[in-house]
Amino acid sequence: MNNGLLNIVISTTCAAALLSCSTRTIENATIQQNAVATQAPKPLYQDPVYDGAADPSIVWDAQAQRWLMFYTNRRANVAGLNGVEWVHGTPIGIASSNNGREWHYLQDASFSGNNIPPTLWAPDVFVHDNQYHMFLTLVPGIFDNWSHPRTIAHYTSENLLDWVYQSQLNLNTNKVIDADVIVKPNGGFRLFYNDEPDGKSIYYADSEDLYHWQDQGKAALTSRGEGPVVFYWQGWYWMIIDAWRGLSVYRSADLTSWQQQTAYLLSEPGTGEQDGVIGQHPDVVVQDNKAYLFYFTHPGKTAANKGIDNESTRRSVIQVSELTFDGEWLQTNRDQPVDINW
């Protein structure tokens, strides 16, 4: 081969190699951009009205083809409130998303019937036979302390925006909060809730039709907590509870006998934006066989701000992390990017 031909071959080979390298670089950059594009932000959601989003409950809106997040909207940024008045007088906010990742404030939920009180807490939205149900904590006033009664009521809706009162549930006491409903293994429904007079223990009630409930007493758990969320995943029923030092985890084969996981979730501060404190009152969405843990944080409630009660320590945001199953128990790494593209 003469030198001229050799140079042409070498030049062509080098050009092909450079083109291949350039193509791979572009492909890798595209993959990285796509990965970043589907990563959930931190925080996931911040309410633009009161800056107090808490207690999330997430549901698919089949009619409008979107995801909706219902939440207690605490009045964190309202000045001149005494004691815990800021946690009272709370509407139920609704945020919407087309992909489970990007959330925008939509409106407050509208309620009708039976003298709706000014304080609404901890919505649990449940879908059955194309009917939307909400089990909601009602507090009959705006109070500066925690000493007043609270009940759980049942509402239904055709559009997830307007809710009609059905009944007040007759539960163990007149001071109950934080309902969560799941279908029982052999049919019917079970509602878990927090009974405050009994040391904030978890109780439950059963129903065959979601309208008539029979209280069954205290759940067989080994510790206390609030904000229970119950779901089925990886062959187990799971219950995750806000234990005030992170989230406690239980598993069950039948929704009756429960084993507690040793480790708590979200008990150590994260490094993400506004995620440097414990996680509280969760919801879980199982989608495409993956489980996503939605929770809220009080970003300002750090060790340095202990004892301080103002807007910066009252405000709260919604965060998300992905749950993993190690063959026995649940784990989550709140600092790991979460890919959501529902």
C-alpha beads as a LAMMPS data file, in Angstrom:
LAMMPS data file: protein, C-alpha beads

342 atoms
341 bonds

1 atom types
1 bond types

-500.0 500.0 xlo xhi
-500.0 500.0 ylo yhi
-500.0 500.0 zlo zhi

Masses

1 110.0

Atoms # bond

1 1 1 0.000 0.000 0.000
2 1 1 1.442 3.390 -0.934
3 1 1 1.735 6.141 1.654
4 1 1 -1.062 8.219 0.138
5 1 1 -3.542 5.375 0.312
6 1 1 -2.385 4.501 3.819
7 1 1 -2.977 8.083 4.924
8 1 1 -6.484 8.008 3.460
9 1 1 -7.285 4.745 5.294
10 1 1 -5.888 6.086 8.574
11 1 1 -7.749 9.371 8.166
12 1 1 -11.001 7.580 7.394
13 1 1 -10.561 5.252 10.384
14 1 1 -9.789 8.155 12.717
15 1 1 -12.782 10.115 11.432
16 1 1 -15.030 7.094 11.978
17 1 1 -13.623 6.652 15.486
18 1 1 -14.159 10.328 16.278
19 1 1 -17.697 10.163 14.891
20 1 1 -18.434 7.057 16.984
21 1 1 -16.984 8.743 20.074
22 1 1 -18.976 11.892 19.383
23 1 1 -22.166 9.870 18.870
24 1 1 -21.638 8.019 22.161
25 1 1 -21.015 11.321 23.935
26 1 1 -24.246 12.770 22.563
27 1 1 -26.168 9.596 23.463
28 1 1 -24.747 9.609 27.008
29 1 1 -25.587 13.293 27.397
30 1 1 -29.132 12.625 26.171
31 1 1 -29.534 9.732 28.634
32 1 1 -28.273 11.935 31.470
33 1 1 -30.585 14.774 30.466
34 1 1 -33.560 12.399 30.303
35 1 1 -32.661 10.986 33.736
36 1 1 -32.465 14.471 35.236
37 1 1 -35.721 15.439 33.515
38 1 1 -37.624 12.673 35.318
39 1 1 -36.064 13.201 38.744
40 1 1 -38.446 14.496 41.385
41 1 1 -37.410 17.885 42.809
42 1 1 -36.681 18.620 46.440
43 1 1 -38.952 19.701 47.864
44 1 1 -41.555 17.944 45.768
45 1 1 -44.285 20.465 46.573
46 1 1 -44.640 23.722 48.487
47 1 1 -48.094 25.229 49.011
48 1 1 -48.339 28.801 47.649
49 1 1 -51.218 29.882 49.922
50 1 1 -50.288 29.091 53.535
51 1 1 -46.920 27.359 53.033
52 1 1 -48.108 24.554 55.291
53 1 1 -48.692 21.433 53.155
54 1 1 -48.855 18.274 55.318
55 1 1 -50.524 14.845 55.517
56 1 1 -50.550 14.029 51.769
57 1 1 -53.027 11.641 50.155
58 1 1 -52.474 10.933 46.438
59 1 1 -54.983 9.511 43.971
60 1 1 -55.373 9.067 40.201
61 1 1 -58.118 11.222 38.715
62 1 1 -59.384 8.936 35.946
63 1 1 -61.794 11.493 34.511
64 1 1 -59.266 14.304 34.076
65 1 1 -56.315 11.946 33.508
66 1 1 -54.125 13.484 36.186
67 1 1 -52.787 12.823 39.655
68 1 1 -54.217 14.764 42.597
69 1 1 -52.586 15.340 45.959
70 1 1 -54.898 16.210 48.857
71 1 1 -53.274 17.720 51.935
72 1 1 -53.891 19.517 55.210
73 1 1 -52.986 23.137 54.568
74 1 1 -51.677 24.474 57.863
75 1 1 -51.656 28.256 58.158
76 1 1 -47.915 28.544 58.662
77 1 1 -47.496 32.049 57.237
78 1 1 -50.454 33.742 58.989
79 1 1 -49.310 36.234 61.598
80 1 1 -50.963 36.907 64.952
81 1 1 -52.149 33.373 65.721
82 1 1 -51.791 32.061 69.270
83 1 1 -50.685 28.619 70.394
84 1 1 -51.676 26.045 67.786
85 1 1 -54.331 28.148 66.070
86 1 1 -52.166 27.921 62.955
87 1 1 -52.837 24.168 62.793
88 1 1 -56.574 24.915 63.009
89 1 1 -58.768 26.761 60.529
90 1 1 -57.141 24.592 57.880
91 1 1 -58.648 23.835 54.460
92 1 1 -57.828 20.770 52.396
93 1 1 -55.600 21.840 49.527
94 1 1 -55.405 20.036 46.194
95 1 1 -52.343 19.946 43.934
96 1 1 -52.333 18.345 40.485
97 1 1 -49.697 16.622 38.370
98 1 1 -49.570 15.016 34.934
99 1 1 -46.597 12.811 35.790
100 1 1 -46.402 12.425 39.587
101 1 1 -43.287 14.577 39.615
102 1 1 -44.297 18.174 38.865
103 1 1 -47.027 19.425 41.187
104 1 1 -49.019 22.656 41.042
105 1 1 -51.652 24.071 43.373
106 1 1 -55.111 23.528 41.883
107 1 1 -57.682 24.647 44.462
108 1 1 -59.098 23.833 47.879
109 1 1 -61.510 20.912 48.165
110 1 1 -65.160 21.951 48.501
111 1 1 -67.380 20.296 51.140
112 1 1 -71.148 20.390 51.542
113 1 1 -73.629 19.150 54.132
114 1 1 -73.836 18.855 57.913
115 1 1 -72.269 22.165 58.965
116 1 1 -68.688 21.791 57.798
117 1 1 -66.382 22.911 60.629
118 1 1 -63.527 25.380 60.064
119 1 1 -60.770 22.869 60.779
120 1 1 -60.169 19.929 58.411
121 1 1 -57.271 17.518 58.827
122 1 1 -55.635 14.496 57.249
123 1 1 -57.726 13.544 54.187
124 1 1 -57.643 9.923 53.071
125 1 1 -58.991 9.513 49.534
126 1 1 -60.034 6.012 48.529
127 1 1 -61.411 4.783 45.180
128 1 1 -63.843 1.858 44.929
129 1 1 -66.060 0.894 41.990
130 1 1 -65.368 4.243 40.283
131 1 1 -66.657 6.096 43.355
132 1 1 -64.410 8.515 45.243
133 1 1 -64.515 8.384 49.035
134 1 1 -62.798 10.627 51.553
135 1 1 -62.376 9.938 55.258
136 1 1 -61.596 13.251 56.898
137 1 1 -60.818 14.481 60.408
138 1 1 -63.191 17.249 61.561
139 1 1 -62.421 19.676 64.412
140 1 1 -65.331 21.883 65.550
141 1 1 -63.512 25.200 65.802
142 1 1 -60.229 27.104 65.710
143 1 1 -58.403 26.477 68.969
144 1 1 -55.070 27.464 70.499
145 1 1 -54.608 24.059 72.209
146 1 1 -55.100 20.343 71.560
147 1 1 -57.881 19.731 74.136
148 1 1 -60.935 19.697 71.890
149 1 1 -62.875 16.833 70.274
150 1 1 -62.228 15.596 66.753
151 1 1 -64.102 13.064 64.693
152 1 1 -63.748 11.233 61.375
153 1 1 -66.408 11.737 58.700
154 1 1 -67.122 10.081 55.360
155 1 1 -67.590 12.101 52.153
156 1 1 -68.115 11.065 48.536
157 1 1 -67.454 12.832 45.248
158 1 1 -68.071 12.447 41.529
159 1 1 -65.188 14.679 40.441
160 1 1 -62.681 14.705 43.356
161 1 1 -63.211 18.443 43.797
162 1 1 -66.693 18.691 45.355
163 1 1 -67.427 16.449 48.330
164 1 1 -70.772 15.520 49.882
165 1 1 -71.151 14.508 53.524
166 1 1 -72.332 10.943 54.173
167 1 1 -71.875 10.260 57.869
168 1 1 -69.769 10.603 60.980
169 1 1 -68.082 7.356 61.982
170 1 1 -68.885 5.975 65.429
171 1 1 -65.393 5.065 66.639
172 1 1 -63.766 4.302 69.985
173 1 1 -63.748 7.879 71.345
174 1 1 -64.683 11.415 70.308
175 1 1 -61.034 12.342 69.809
176 1 1 -59.827 10.445 66.752
177 1 1 -57.736 11.495 63.748
178 1 1 -55.865 10.255 60.660
179 1 1 -58.011 7.675 58.848
180 1 1 -56.602 5.261 56.278
181 1 1 -58.694 2.662 54.399
182 1 1 -57.673 -0.571 52.678
183 1 1 -59.510 -3.552 51.177
184 1 1 -59.385 -6.608 53.463
185 1 1 -57.921 -9.897 52.146
186 1 1 -61.269 -11.697 52.185
187 1 1 -63.472 -8.778 51.189
188 1 1 -64.815 -5.729 52.931
189 1 1 -62.780 -2.784 54.170
190 1 1 -60.650 -1.854 57.145
191 1 1 -60.080 1.676 58.415
192 1 1 -57.113 2.405 60.658
193 1 1 -57.021 5.569 62.749
194 1 1 -55.320 7.232 65.695
195 1 1 -57.114 7.163 69.070
196 1 1 -55.654 10.094 70.985
197 1 1 -56.979 9.431 74.536
198 1 1 -55.390 5.972 74.497
199 1 1 -51.858 7.345 74.296
200 1 1 -52.222 8.036 70.555
201 1 1 -52.552 4.344 69.726
202 1 1 -53.693 2.916 66.394
203 1 1 -57.238 1.495 66.338
204 1 1 -59.324 0.102 63.480
205 1 1 -62.879 -0.404 62.257
206 1 1 -64.394 -2.712 59.609
207 1 1 -67.084 -2.226 56.979
208 1 1 -68.703 -4.230 54.203
209 1 1 -69.753 -1.211 52.137
210 1 1 -67.678 1.843 53.231
211 1 1 -70.845 3.416 54.703
212 1 1 -71.456 1.374 57.863
213 1 1 -68.532 0.825 60.238
214 1 1 -67.991 -1.344 63.301
215 1 1 -65.139 -0.406 65.618
216 1 1 -62.813 -3.337 66.374
217 1 1 -60.606 -1.816 69.050
218 1 1 -56.849 -1.415 69.224
219 1 1 -54.578 -2.764 66.495
220 1 1 -52.000 -5.336 67.650
221 1 1 -48.971 -3.063 67.363
222 1 1 -45.997 -2.847 69.710
223 1 1 -45.679 0.957 69.691
224 1 1 -47.701 4.129 69.259
225 1 1 -47.900 6.681 66.469
226 1 1 -50.190 8.625 64.155
227 1 1 -50.898 9.059 60.455
228 1 1 -51.010 5.337 59.568
229 1 1 -50.802 4.410 55.891
230 1 1 -51.503 0.783 54.923
231 1 1 -50.760 -0.790 51.539
232 1 1 -50.010 -4.142 49.892
233 1 1 -46.627 -4.693 48.213
234 1 1 -44.086 -7.499 47.775
235 1 1 -46.432 -10.116 49.237
236 1 1 -47.118 -8.272 52.509
237 1 1 -49.495 -5.758 53.951
238 1 1 -47.436 -2.851 55.279
239 1 1 -48.300 -0.165 57.788
240 1 1 -46.097 2.920 58.081
241 1 1 -46.722 5.245 61.031
242 1 1 -45.430 8.650 62.060
243 1 1 -43.615 7.768 65.292
244 1 1 -42.354 11.344 65.945
245 1 1 -38.749 10.203 65.516
246 1 1 -39.085 8.971 61.967
247 1 1 -41.490 6.421 60.545
248 1 1 -42.112 3.031 62.127
249 1 1 -42.823 0.086 59.822
250 1 1 -45.003 -2.998 60.365
251 1 1 -45.854 -5.944 58.125
252 1 1 -48.745 -8.408 58.191
253 1 1 -50.126 -11.315 56.194
254 1 1 -53.738 -10.633 57.202
255 1 1 -54.073 -6.991 58.431
256 1 1 -54.519 -8.319 61.976
257 1 1 -51.219 -9.733 63.278
258 1 1 -48.327 -7.305 62.879
259 1 1 -44.538 -7.523 63.144
260 1 1 -42.496 -4.375 63.683
261 1 1 -39.359 -3.563 61.733
262 1 1 -36.396 -2.634 63.934
263 1 1 -35.201 0.309 61.844
264 1 1 -37.160 3.537 61.448
265 1 1 -37.460 5.274 58.078
266 1 1 -36.526 8.953 57.639
267 1 1 -35.236 9.192 61.187
268 1 1 -31.957 10.774 60.096
269 1 1 -31.856 14.181 58.351
270 1 1 -31.430 14.184 54.602
271 1 1 -29.086 16.379 52.614
272 1 1 -31.649 17.550 50.042
273 1 1 -33.238 20.978 50.021
274 1 1 -35.672 21.399 52.940
275 1 1 -35.202 17.717 53.829
276 1 1 -32.803 18.045 56.760
277 1 1 -35.225 16.899 59.488
278 1 1 -37.305 13.794 60.244
279 1 1 -40.032 12.729 57.807
280 1 1 -43.645 12.832 59.015
281 1 1 -47.210 11.581 58.251
282 1 1 -46.709 9.670 54.980
283 1 1 -48.631 8.314 52.046
284 1 1 -47.468 5.510 49.748
285 1 1 -48.234 5.093 46.058
286 1 1 -47.504 1.722 44.422
287 1 1 -47.042 2.267 40.714
288 1 1 -45.501 -0.120 38.156
289 1 1 -44.510 -2.400 41.066
290 1 1 -42.485 0.385 42.655
291 1 1 -43.453 2.002 45.948
292 1 1 -43.067 5.736 46.489
293 1 1 -43.073 7.239 49.978
294 1 1 -44.562 10.738 50.161
295 1 1 -44.013 12.578 53.438
296 1 1 -43.825 16.071 54.840
297 1 1 -41.068 17.909 56.659
298 1 1 -40.848 21.009 58.826
299 1 1 -37.589 22.321 57.311
300 1 1 -37.101 24.919 60.047
301 1 1 -37.449 22.484 62.959
302 1 1 -33.743 21.901 63.324
303 1 1 -31.767 21.407 66.519
304 1 1 -30.578 25.015 66.265
305 1 1 -34.207 26.239 66.284
306 1 1 -35.368 24.144 69.231
307 1 1 -38.039 26.005 71.210
308 1 1 -38.659 28.584 68.484
309 1 1 -42.246 28.912 67.209
310 1 1 -42.595 31.191 64.217
311 1 1 -43.292 31.052 60.502
312 1 1 -39.916 29.502 59.707
313 1 1 -40.467 26.568 62.082
314 1 1 -44.177 26.146 61.302
315 1 1 -43.907 25.905 57.518
316 1 1 -43.913 22.449 55.919
317 1 1 -43.306 20.926 52.479
318 1 1 -43.955 17.605 50.751
319 1 1 -41.037 15.334 49.833
320 1 1 -40.771 11.915 48.169
321 1 1 -38.379 8.964 48.278
322 1 1 -38.557 5.470 46.806
323 1 1 -39.035 2.424 49.018
324 1 1 -36.945 -0.700 48.487
325 1 1 -37.557 -4.234 49.733
326 1 1 -34.542 -6.233 50.934
327 1 1 -36.416 -9.540 51.029
328 1 1 -37.658 -8.964 54.562
329 1 1 -38.159 -5.288 55.354
330 1 1 -38.455 -1.842 53.826
331 1 1 -35.674 0.666 53.311
332 1 1 -35.438 4.098 51.749
333 1 1 -32.598 6.450 50.923
334 1 1 -34.043 9.949 51.007
335 1 1 -30.866 11.364 49.401
336 1 1 -31.106 9.083 46.363
337 1 1 -32.682 10.766 43.296
338 1 1 -36.220 9.530 42.664
339 1 1 -37.241 8.888 39.077
340 1 1 -40.976 9.487 38.546
341 1 1 -42.659 9.543 35.165
342 1 1 -46.120 8.082 35.752

Bonds

1 1 1 2
2 1 2 3
3 1 3 4
4 1 4 5
5 1 5 6
6 1 6 7
7 1 7 8
8 1 8 9
9 1 9 10
10 1 10 11
11 1 11 12
12 1 12 13
13 1 13 14
14 1 14 15
15 1 15 16
16 1 16 17
17 1 17 18
18 1 18 19
19 1 19 20
20 1 20 21
21 1 21 22
22 1 22 23
23 1 23 24
24 1 24 25
25 1 25 26
26 1 26 27
27 1 27 28
28 1 28 29
29 1 29 30
30 1 30 31
31 1 31 32
32 1 32 33
33 1 33 34
34 1 34 35
35 1 35 36
36 1 36 37
37 1 37 38
38 1 38 39
39 1 39 40
40 1 40 41
41 1 41 42
42 1 42 43
43 1 43 44
44 1 44 45
45 1 45 46
46 1 46 47
47 1 47 48
48 1 48 49
49 1 49 50
50 1 50 51
51 1 51 52
52 1 52 53
53 1 53 54
54 1 54 55
55 1 55 56
56 1 56 57
57 1 57 58
58 1 58 59
59 1 59 60
60 1 60 61
61 1 61 62
62 1 62 63
63 1 63 64
64 1 64 65
65 1 65 66
66 1 66 67
67 1 67 68
68 1 68 69
69 1 69 70
70 1 70 71
71 1 71 72
72 1 72 73
73 1 73 74
74 1 74 75
75 1 75 76
76 1 76 77
77 1 77 78
78 1 78 79
79 1 79 80
80 1 80 81
81 1 81 82
82 1 82 83
83 1 83 84
84 1 84 85
85 1 85 86
86 1 86 87
87 1 87 88
88 1 88 89
89 1 89 90
90 1 90 91
91 1 91 92
92 1 92 93
93 1 93 94
94 1 94 95
95 1 95 96
96 1 96 97
97 1 97 98
98 1 98 99
99 1 99 100
100 1 100 101
101 1 101 102
102 1 102 103
103 1 103 104
104 1 104 105
105 1 105 106
106 1 106 107
107 1 107 108
108 1 108 109
109 1 109 110
110 1 110 111
111 1 111 112
112 1 112 113
113 1 113 114
114 1 114 115
115 1 115 116
116 1 116 117
117 1 117 118
118 1 118 119
119 1 119 120
120 1 120 121
121 1 121 122
122 1 122 123
123 1 123 124
124 1 124 125
125 1 125 126
126 1 126 127
127 1 127 128
128 1 128 129
129 1 129 130
130 1 130 131
131 1 131 132
132 1 132 133
133 1 133 134
134 1 134 135
135 1 135 136
136 1 136 137
137 1 137 138
138 1 138 139
139 1 139 140
140 1 140 141
141 1 141 142
142 1 142 143
143 1 143 144
144 1 144 145
145 1 145 146
146 1 146 147
147 1 147 148
148 1 148 149
149 1 149 150
150 1 150 151
151 1 151 152
152 1 152 153
153 1 153 154
154 1 154 155
155 1 155 156
156 1 156 157
157 1 157 158
158 1 158 159
159 1 159 160
160 1 160 161
161 1 161 162
162 1 162 163
163 1 163 164
164 1 164 165
165 1 165 166
166 1 166 167
167 1 167 168
168 1 168 169
169 1 169 170
170 1 170 171
171 1 171 172
172 1 172 173
173 1 173 174
174 1 174 175
175 1 175 176
176 1 176 177
177 1 177 178
178 1 178 179
179 1 179 180
180 1 180 181
181 1 181 182
182 1 182 183
183 1 183 184
184 1 184 185
185 1 185 186
186 1 186 187
187 1 187 188
188 1 188 189
189 1 189 190
190 1 190 191
191 1 191 192
192 1 192 193
193 1 193 194
194 1 194 195
195 1 195 196
196 1 196 197
197 1 197 198
198 1 198 199
199 1 199 200
200 1 200 201
201 1 201 202
202 1 202 203
203 1 203 204
204 1 204 205
205 1 205 206
206 1 206 207
207 1 207 208
208 1 208 209
209 1 209 210
210 1 210 211
211 1 211 212
212 1 212 213
213 1 213 214
214 1 214 215
215 1 215 216
216 1 216 217
217 1 217 218
218 1 218 219
219 1 219 220
220 1 220 221
221 1 221 222
222 1 222 223
223 1 223 224
224 1 224 225
225 1 225 226
226 1 226 227
227 1 227 228
228 1 228 229
229 1 229 230
230 1 230 231
231 1 231 232
232 1 232 233
233 1 233 234
234 1 234 235
235 1 235 236
236 1 236 237
237 1 237 238
238 1 238 239
239 1 239 240
240 1 240 241
241 1 241 242
242 1 242 243
243 1 243 244
244 1 244 245
245 1 245 246
246 1 246 247
247 1 247 248
248 1 248 249
249 1 249 250
250 1 250 251
251 1 251 252
252 1 252 253
253 1 253 254
254 1 254 255
255 1 255 256
256 1 256 257
257 1 257 258
258 1 258 259
259 1 259 260
260 1 260 261
261 1 261 262
262 1 262 263
263 1 263 264
264 1 264 265
265 1 265 266
266 1 266 267
267 1 267 268
268 1 268 269
269 1 269 270
270 1 270 271
271 1 271 272
272 1 272 273
273 1 273 274
274 1 274 275
275 1 275 276
276 1 276 277
277 1 277 278
278 1 278 279
279 1 279 280
280 1 280 281
281 1 281 282
282 1 282 283
283 1 283 284
284 1 284 285
285 1 285 286
286 1 286 287
287 1 287 288
288 1 288 289
289 1 289 290
290 1 290 291
291 1 291 292
292 1 292 293
293 1 293 294
294 1 294 295
295 1 295 296
296 1 296 297
297 1 297 298
298 1 298 299
299 1 299 300
300 1 300 301
301 1 301 302
302 1 302 303
303 1 303 304
304 1 304 305
305 1 305 306
306 1 306 307
307 1 307 308
308 1 308 309
309 1 309 310
310 1 310 311
311 1 311 312
312 1 312 313
313 1 313 314
314 1 314 315
315 1 315 316
316 1 316 317
317 1 317 318
318 1 318 319
319 1 319 320
320 1 320 321
321 1 321 322
322 1 322 323
323 1 323 324
324 1 324 325
325 1 325 326
326 1 326 327
327 1 327 328
328 1 328 329
329 1 329 330
330 1 330 331
331 1 331 332
332 1 332 333
333 1 333 334
334 1 334 335
335 1 335 336
336 1 336 337
337 1 337 338
338 1 338 339
339 1 339 340
340 1 340 341
341 1 341 342
